[in-house]
Amino acid sequence: MRDGRPSRTAARVAAHRLRFDRVPAPFGDPGSDELLASDVAEGESSDLDSPMARYLRGRTAFIDATVCATLASGTRQVVAVGSGYDGRALRYAKPGVRWFELDHPDTSRDKRSRLQRLGIQTRDVAYAETDLAKRTLTAALLRTGFDPTVPSLLLCEGVAAYLSIEQLEALLTDLRGLAAAGSLLALTLSAALHTAAQQAARDRLQAAVKAVGEPIANSLTAQAAEPLLAATGWATAPGSEPARHSGFVLAIPGPR
Ligand SMILES: C[S@@+](CC[C@H](N)C(=O)[O-])C[C@H]1O[C@@H](n2cnc3c(N)ncnc32)[C@H](O)[C@@H]1O
């Protein structure tokens, strides 16, 4: 992360997501999500035919579907790690559900100042500033009222690639320590590459994010992450194997 500047990669994701179809829900405020994303997207371009856009479309659908299914089953706490300008806490706001958004201080502050300027109500969202390189996540979450005895949905969308393997291991360990029985972890990693065209697209992405000061630190795939997930106390959620080919992981608390 480039100190003193909000995340450009988060702004680019928000710009893309604004143009995707979203999973509908019988609750929430999609308009506020779109207002925030439109504000952030100003000046950002999004080519919907690019491999990156196709990946982001699938990732958005995966996280949307996970959030909607988990909220429908009664989960009352959702944590978004490296939340960027994600507006799901607004889009899928549901009475009785508390959201916790964590991000680097520069991005977290910029998001909150935009929300305030736009007059968007965030009563059910707690914001915590944390630098995942400094291992302050647990303290930051507990300070904002997160209850580790309650089953939670833990979202790590698009953030793992920006962490070293050691930082990712610390993050997964810390989240496991906060995950009551019945919790679910949704973690997005890199898709496996099968062709030269896919490798070329990945090379272009790596160059682009490096140019904005947010270099990719690892390209771990879901399959390669299995030993790390097991070592940090996570087990594959039943039925979630097919999503792993795209780099999307659903895991439940396992033995530690
Ligand atoms: C590609 S963006 C994804 C944002 C969001 N999850 C989404 O899908 O829209 C990556 C996010 O990870 C955050 N991030 C990267 N490194 C971080 C760190 N060391 N500590 C905290 N947040 C970090 C960035 O600030 C950014 O918001």
The ligand as an SDF file (V2000), in Angstrom:
LIG
                    3D

 27 29  0  0  0  0  0  0  0  0999 V2000
   -8.6070   -4.7590   -4.6970 C   0  0  0  0  0  0  0  0  0  0  0  0
   -9.1470   -3.8790   -3.2940 S   0  0  0  0  0  0  0  0  0  0  0  0
  -10.6230   -4.8170   -2.8740 C   0  0  0  0  0  0  0  0  0  0  0  0
  -11.5790   -4.0190   -2.0560 C   0  0  0  0  0  0  0  0  0  0  0  0
  -12.9020   -4.7070   -1.7290 C   0  0  0  0  0  0  0  0  0  0  0  0
  -12.7450   -5.9030   -0.9860 N   0  0  0  0  0  0  0  0  0  0  0  0
  -13.6910   -4.9620   -2.9720 C   0  0  0  0  0  0  0  0  0  0  0  0
  -13.7570   -6.1250   -3.4290 O   0  0  0  0  0  0  0  0  0  0  0  0
  -14.2350   -4.0110   -3.5180 O   0  0  0  0  0  0  0  0  0  0  0  0
   -7.9960   -4.3730   -2.0320 C   0  0  0  0  0  0  0  0  0  0  0  0
   -8.2790   -3.7690   -0.6680 C   0  0  0  0  0  0  0  0  0  0  0  0
   -7.3610   -4.3050    0.2750 O   0  0  0  0  0  0  0  0  0  0  0  0
   -6.9230   -3.2630    1.1160 C   0  0  0  0  0  0  0  0  0  0  0  0
   -5.5950   -3.5880    1.6510 N   0  0  0  0  0  0  0  0  0  0  0  0
   -4.4940   -3.9560    0.9380 C   0  0  0  0  0  0  0  0  0  0  0  0
   -3.4380   -4.1140    1.7700 N   0  0  0  0  0  0  0  0  0  0  0  0
   -3.8980   -3.8420    3.0210 C   0  0  0  0  0  0  0  0  0  0  0  0
   -3.2900   -3.8070    4.3020 C   0  0  0  0  0  0  0  0  0  0  0  0
   -1.9880   -4.0970    4.4790 N   0  0  0  0  0  0  0  0  0  0  0  0
   -4.0620   -3.4790    5.3600 N   0  0  0  0  0  0  0  0  0  0  0  0
   -5.3700   -3.1860    5.2100 C   0  0  0  0  0  0  0  0  0  0  0  0
   -6.0050   -3.1930    4.0210 N   0  0  0  0  0  0  0  0  0  0  0  0
   -5.2640   -3.5080    2.9380 C   0  0  0  0  0  0  0  0  0  0  0  0
   -6.8810   -2.0340    0.2260 C   0  0  0  0  0  0  0  0  0  0  0  0
   -6.9040   -0.8320    0.9700 O   0  0  0  0  0  0  0  0  0  0  0  0
   -8.1200   -2.2480   -0.6330 C   0  0  0  0  0  0  0  0  0  0  0  0
   -9.2520   -1.6490   -0.0710 O   0  0  0  0  0  0  0  0  0  0  0  0
  1  2  1  0
  2  3  1  0
  2 10  1  0
  3  4  1  0
  4  5  1  0
  5  6  1  0
  5  7  1  0
  7  8  2  0
  7  9  1  0
 10 11  1  0
 11 12  1  0
 11 26  1  0
 12 13  1  0
 13 14  1  0
 13 24  1  0
 14 15  1  0
 14 23  1  0
 15 16  2  0
 16 17  1  0
 17 18  1  0
 17 23  2  0
 18 19  1  0
 18 20  2  0
 20 21  1  0
 21 22  2  0
 22 23  1  0
 24 25  1  0
 24 26  1  0
 26 27  1  0
M  CHG  2   2   1   9  -1
M  END
$$$$
